[in-house]
Amino acid sequence: MKRYIQNLFQLILSPGNGWEDIAKGNDNPDSLAARGFYPLIAVVGLSVFFEMLYKSDCTFIGQFLKGIVEFMMFFVSYFIGTFVLSLFISSSVGGKVNEKRNKTFVLYSLGLLSFISILVNCLPVTTVVLFFLPIYVAIIMWKGTAYMGVVPGKEGEFMLIAIPGIIIPPYILLFLFSLLLPS
């Protein structure tokens, strides 16, 4: 988990160098998920309990259910993102789809979105700036086009697949799962 978190911080501070280091690390995505991503999204699920410190209308059961929803939105989004990239990016990468890199790219992109969720859950005042942070995640993803082997000139096409395939699903799933929660 330590290496995964370090790489996430490096992506935040220096996206280009971060993707280079991830490429050099050549980690197994299944191990990366088990030792880094899944524990991180578990922390996201637990971070909802911080709201009980500053919101008076929170109940333990309500927060518990919200934590499950936040965990599941990222868990399911990992599989959606991997599926979307595998299915649609072949023309962007010259027909050479690298499943290992696809999974790793999705894991780190969703990890960045997980950090945003932790911030939103832990801060008593949700500022408008936090809602624009997924745009920065998109910029970090754009810097990862070289890591993904995107053909020069096809970066825009790749991003038109990556943004709806990776960034949008967690928020759609959050909305859908939230409909199941009691008000």
Salt bridges, closest charged atoms under 4 A:
ASP27 OD2 - ARG3 NE 3.00
ASP30 OD1 - LYS103 NZ 3.86
GLU51 OE2 - LYS66 NZ 2.80
GLU157 OE1 - LYS154 NZ 3.65
